[in-house]
Amino acid sequence: PIILAGQYVYLTALGFAAHVPGPVVFALVTLIAMSQLETARRAGQQQGPAQQQGPAQHQGPAPQWPGAPPRPGPASPGERSGPGVGWDGRVLLAAAGALLGIDWFAYALLTAYVGLLVARDLLSGRELDAATAAGEGGIR
């Protein structure tokens, strides 16, 4: 939550300081929040009731050491698969856009990118919900 709040404050302050139109800044921050909510919703759906009890009930795989090669297998609950730009990438791209004088373009590009991620997550989430409701147990 602290990193998310810092990201929202940073992107808002930088956008207003660089005179990016308010609706573009608002859309970017709102889409990032929607993306995080969708990720949290998926994580909650993928965990069973015993796993939602708390840290004492954790029965997943052991944590991976920093620098170790990635483990094969499915992504952890709520995690996106494939390459993408995380919070640090969004902050750096916004800062680079402001430094290069293309801040409005950088914010518009980030807004479009995060909007596509949110749309993809929402659509795939609906497919997953429909498959689960139909008794299929997942997307095939």
Backbone bond lengths (Angstrom), bond angles and torsions (degrees), N, CA, C in turn:
res aa  C-N    CA-C-N  psi(-1)  N-CA   C-N-CA  omega(-1)  CA-C   N-CA-C  phi
1 P - - - 1.449 - - 1.530 112.66 -
2 I 1.319 117.68 -32.68 1.470 119.74 -179.17 1.524 110.30 -69.88
3 I 1.324 116.39 -41.56 1.467 119.60 179.32 1.531 109.83 -65.81
4 L 1.332 116.81 -40.38 1.466 119.37 177.77 1.518 111.38 -62.43
5 A 1.320 116.78 -46.38 1.469 119.94 179.03 1.526 110.49 -61.82
6 G 1.333 117.29 -41.86 1.460 120.57 177.42 1.515 112.00 -62.09
7 Q 1.333 116.53 -39.77 1.462 120.58 178.64 1.528 110.78 -64.73
8 Y 1.333 116.93 -44.30 1.462 120.39 179.52 1.523 111.14 -62.04
9 V 1.336 116.67 -46.92 1.469 120.88 -178.76 1.526 110.15 -64.25
10 Y 1.333 116.96 -44.20 1.467 120.69 -178.56 1.528 111.17 -62.61
11 L 1.337 116.52 -49.63 1.463 119.38 -177.92 1.532 111.39 -64.82
12 T 1.333 116.46 -36.84 1.466 119.38 178.37 1.527 111.13 -67.98
13 A 1.336 116.54 -47.83 1.468 119.88 -178.51 1.525 111.37 -64.14
14 L 1.331 116.91 -43.79 1.464 120.13 179.94 1.533 110.51 -65.07
15 G 1.328 116.45 -41.40 1.457 119.56 179.91 1.513 112.46 -62.94
16 F 1.326 116.71 -44.16 1.462 118.96 179.89 1.529 111.42 -71.22
17 A 1.337 117.09 -36.18 1.470 119.49 178.28 1.528 111.22 -66.89
18 A 1.331 116.81 -31.80 1.462 121.01 -179.90 1.524 111.88 -90.06
19 H 1.318 117.73 5.48 1.463 123.61 178.09 1.523 112.74 62.71
20 V 1.344 115.85 35.67 1.458 120.32 171.17 1.532 106.44 -73.76
21 P 1.320 118.78 137.37 1.469 119.81 -179.90 1.534 112.07 -54.44
22 G 1.329 115.41 138.21 1.458 121.73 -177.34 1.517 114.21 -54.19
23 P 1.348 119.79 -43.09 1.463 119.25 179.66 1.534 113.25 -61.63
24 V 1.326 117.56 -32.51 1.470 120.11 178.86 1.527 109.93 -69.76
25 V 1.342 116.89 -43.77 1.466 121.09 177.96 1.525 109.77 -62.91
26 F 1.333 116.76 -45.53 1.466 121.30 179.86 1.523 110.40 -61.61
27 A 1.325 117.71 -43.82 1.466 121.18 -179.70 1.524 110.76 -62.41
28 L 1.334 117.39 -42.79 1.467 120.08 -179.85 1.519 111.16 -62.62
29 V 1.315 117.31 -49.46 1.468 120.51 -177.72 1.532 110.38 -65.63
30 T 1.323 117.59 -39.15 1.464 120.82 178.83 1.519 111.54 -65.39
31 L 1.329 117.24 -42.39 1.465 120.06 179.15 1.521 111.55 -66.82
32 I 1.317 118.06 -35.94 1.469 120.15 176.17 1.526 109.46 -64.01
33 A 1.336 117.05 -43.31 1.466 120.18 178.11 1.534 110.87 -62.87
34 M 1.334 117.48 -41.52 1.464 120.52 177.79 1.522 111.48 -63.23
35 S 1.323 116.50 -38.47 1.453 120.65 178.51 1.523 110.84 -63.63
36 Q 1.323 116.51 -42.38 1.467 120.08 179.12 1.529 111.18 -66.87
37 L 1.318 117.07 -39.11 1.467 120.16 177.84 1.524 111.56 -64.90
38 E 1.320 116.95 -40.03 1.458 120.53 178.23 1.530 110.80 -65.23
39 T 1.326 116.59 -39.66 1.468 120.52 177.38 1.524 110.32 -63.15
40 A 1.327 117.30 -43.07 1.462 120.88 178.90 1.523 111.24 -66.37
41 R 1.328 117.45 -38.23 1.462 120.64 178.27 1.522 111.23 -62.86
42 R 1.317 115.77 -43.60 1.470 119.33 178.85 1.521 111.93 -64.61
43 A 1.314 116.28 -39.78 1.462 119.68 179.31 1.523 110.31 -63.37
44 G 1.317 117.21 -39.57 1.459 121.06 178.49 1.515 112.04 -67.13
45 Q 1.329 118.15 -35.69 1.459 121.57 179.31 1.517 111.91 -72.26
46 Q 1.328 117.00 -33.17 1.452 120.10 -175.86 1.518 112.74 -81.36
47 Q 1.316 117.60 -16.19 1.455 120.22 178.41 1.515 109.10 -90.47
48 G 1.311 114.99 143.51 1.460 119.46 175.51 1.521 110.19 -78.90
49 P 1.347 117.47 170.93 1.466 120.34 -179.84 1.520 113.00 -59.36
50 A 1.328 118.34 -35.36 1.462 120.56 -179.82 1.525 111.10 -67.84
51 Q 1.325 117.34 -32.82 1.456 120.05 -179.18 1.511 111.44 -76.36
52 Q 1.326 118.89 -21.33 1.451 121.73 -179.39 1.521 112.48 -84.13
53 Q 1.338 117.86 -2.93 1.453 121.34 -178.29 1.518 112.46 -66.29
54 G 1.309 118.10 -40.07 1.457 120.97 -178.67 1.517 110.77 153.94
55 P 1.333 116.55 -175.52 1.458 119.58 -175.34 1.521 113.71 -66.21
56 A 1.320 119.09 -25.65 1.460 120.33 -179.36 1.521 111.36 -68.72
57 Q 1.330 117.45 -22.47 1.454 122.00 -177.84 1.522 112.84 -91.55
58 H 1.333 118.24 3.73 1.467 121.60 -175.71 1.519 110.18 -63.03
59 Q 1.345 115.79 121.66 1.452 120.50 179.83 1.518 111.75 -125.52
60 G 1.322 117.66 15.75 1.457 122.32 -178.82 1.521 111.45 -76.15
61 P 1.325 116.50 -174.24 1.465 120.02 179.22 1.527 110.87 -66.63
62 A 1.317 114.85 158.10 1.463 120.70 179.79 1.520 109.87 -63.73
63 P 1.340 117.94 148.84 1.463 119.50 179.55 1.529 111.15 -63.07
64 Q 1.311 115.26 151.24 1.453 120.88 -178.28 1.519 109.70 -93.82
65 W 1.309 117.10 139.28 1.461 122.24 179.59 1.518 110.49 -72.27
66 P 1.343 117.46 146.26 1.471 120.17 176.95 1.523 110.93 -60.44
67 G 1.307 116.08 136.66 1.458 121.11 178.08 1.518 113.46 87.20
68 A 1.334 117.98 -7.79 1.464 120.62 179.64 1.529 108.60 -75.83
69 P 1.340 117.26 151.19 1.467 118.80 177.77 1.521 109.99 -64.42
70 P 1.332 117.42 150.39 1.464 119.84 -178.51 1.515 112.10 -64.88
71 R 1.306 115.22 147.06 1.464 120.86 178.28 1.524 109.14 -82.03
72 P 1.321 116.96 141.75 1.457 118.19 174.80 1.522 109.59 -73.87
73 G 1.315 115.89 159.29 1.459 119.34 177.14 1.506 111.48 123.81
74 P 1.326 115.32 -176.83 1.464 118.65 -176.80 1.510 111.83 -70.55
75 A 1.317 115.20 158.22 1.458 120.83 178.04 1.527 109.23 -69.28
76 S 1.313 115.91 157.67 1.454 119.64 178.13 1.522 109.68 -68.36
77 P 1.339 117.67 161.44 1.457 119.98 -176.36 1.528 112.23 -56.11
78 G 1.314 116.12 131.67 1.448 121.43 177.20 1.514 114.98 81.98
79 E 1.313 117.00 -5.96 1.466 119.68 -177.21 1.512 110.06 -84.94
80 R 1.324 116.28 139.16 1.463 120.20 177.02 1.518 109.12 -77.01
81 S 1.308 114.80 147.06 1.458 118.50 175.80 1.521 109.01 -97.28
82 G 1.300 115.82 148.92 1.450 120.46 177.88 1.518 112.83 91.45
83 P 1.327 115.90 170.97 1.459 119.41 -179.17 1.524 110.94 -72.45
84 G 1.302 114.79 155.31 1.454 119.03 179.10 1.511 110.05 -170.81
85 V 1.312 115.58 176.02 1.451 121.99 179.26 1.521 107.35 -104.45
86 G 1.320 116.52 119.43 1.458 121.47 179.53 1.518 111.14 -87.57
87 W 1.335 115.24 -166.42 1.469 119.42 -177.48 1.518 111.16 -61.72
88 D 1.327 117.05 -39.02 1.461 119.81 -178.90 1.527 111.52 -67.87
89 G 1.320 117.11 -37.69 1.456 120.46 177.33 1.519 112.57 -66.49
90 R 1.337 115.68 -39.52 1.469 118.58 178.15 1.519 111.38 -63.82
91 V 1.331 116.22 -42.83 1.466 120.28 -180.00 1.527 110.38 -64.91
92 L 1.332 117.27 -42.87 1.467 120.44 179.85 1.529 111.93 -67.53
93 L 1.329 117.61 -39.10 1.460 119.50 178.30 1.529 111.53 -66.35
94 A 1.320 117.02 -38.46 1.466 119.81 177.31 1.527 110.27 -65.48
95 A 1.336 117.06 -41.63 1.469 120.58 179.29 1.528 110.94 -66.48
96 A 1.337 116.86 -41.70 1.465 119.86 178.90 1.530 110.62 -64.15
97 G 1.319 116.98 -39.34 1.463 120.37 177.07 1.518 111.78 -62.44
98 A 1.338 116.26 -40.24 1.472 119.67 178.86 1.524 110.80 -68.13
99 L 1.323 117.25 -39.25 1.468 120.42 179.50 1.526 112.12 -66.75
100 L 1.318 116.01 -35.51 1.463 120.40 -178.39 1.527 112.53 -86.14
101 G 1.313 117.20 -4.71 1.453 120.21 179.51 1.516 114.47 81.37
102 I 1.316 116.59 13.61 1.472 120.79 178.62 1.531 109.07 -115.28
103 D 1.325 115.75 40.86 1.453 121.00 -173.83 1.528 112.86 -62.37
104 W 1.335 117.52 -41.80 1.453 119.70 179.70 1.522 110.10 -62.34
105 F 1.336 117.00 -43.02 1.469 121.44 179.18 1.526 110.40 -64.39
106 A 1.343 117.42 -42.79 1.469 120.67 179.89 1.524 110.85 -62.00
107 Y 1.324 117.38 -42.79 1.459 120.20 179.15 1.524 111.13 -67.18
108 A 1.323 117.44 -40.46 1.464 120.24 178.18 1.525 110.51 -64.02
109 L 1.320 117.15 -41.23 1.461 121.53 178.72 1.527 111.06 -64.94
110 L 1.330 117.31 -45.02 1.464 120.78 177.84 1.530 111.05 -63.21
111 T 1.318 117.07 -39.52 1.459 120.69 179.40 1.527 110.55 -63.99
112 A 1.310 117.05 -43.89 1.467 120.63 177.97 1.526 111.04 -63.88
113 Y 1.325 117.22 -42.11 1.464 121.75 -179.33 1.528 110.77 -63.06
114 V 1.331 116.91 -50.29 1.463 120.21 -178.93 1.532 109.99 -66.76
115 G 1.330 117.71 -34.60 1.457 120.83 176.24 1.522 112.03 -61.94
116 L 1.319 116.90 -40.87 1.469 120.16 176.55 1.517 111.29 -65.34
117 L 1.332 117.65 -39.50 1.466 120.57 177.34 1.523 111.18 -62.48
118 V 1.331 116.34 -44.50 1.463 120.35 179.93 1.527 109.94 -63.35
119 A 1.318 117.78 -44.37 1.464 120.99 179.42 1.526 110.54 -61.64
120 R 1.310 116.91 -43.62 1.466 120.42 179.12 1.520 110.81 -63.06
121 D 1.329 117.16 -44.54 1.455 120.42 -179.76 1.520 112.03 -64.87
122 L 1.326 116.67 -41.97 1.466 119.49 179.98 1.521 111.33 -66.36
123 L 1.328 117.16 -41.92 1.463 119.78 179.73 1.517 111.64 -67.53
124 S 1.314 118.23 -42.73 1.464 119.88 179.25 1.517 110.46 -70.55
125 G 1.329 118.03 -29.57 1.463 121.14 176.14 1.509 111.37 -67.13
126 R 1.326 117.40 -38.17 1.463 120.90 177.42 1.515 110.55 -66.53
127 E 1.330 117.24 -38.40 1.464 120.21 177.53 1.518 109.90 -64.10
128 L 1.336 116.73 -41.79 1.457 121.14 179.65 1.523 110.12 -64.98
129 D 1.334 117.86 -42.67 1.456 121.58 178.84 1.525 110.95 -63.25
130 A 1.340 117.77 -42.15 1.462 121.60 -179.35 1.527 110.73 -66.69
131 A 1.330 117.11 -39.72 1.463 120.21 179.61 1.521 110.65 -67.65
132 T 1.311 117.88 -38.86 1.456 121.53 179.14 1.530 110.01 -67.40
133 A 1.326 117.06 -41.68 1.461 120.92 179.48 1.534 111.16 -65.83
134 A 1.327 117.10 -31.76 1.460 121.15 179.64 1.519 112.23 -80.23
135 G 1.329 117.42 -5.00 1.453 120.51 178.60 1.507 114.02 88.72
136 E 1.317 118.09 8.37 1.460 120.13 -179.05 1.502 111.73 -78.87
137 G 1.321 117.82 -24.19 1.459 120.70 178.01 1.510 113.75 83.45
138 G 1.292 119.74 1.86 1.472 120.85 178.67 1.511 110.76 156.31
139 I 1.289 114.37 -179.53 1.463 121.42 -179.51 1.521 108.35 -82.48
140 R 1.320 116.21 134.95 1.469 119.09 178.95 1.491 110.09 -118.57
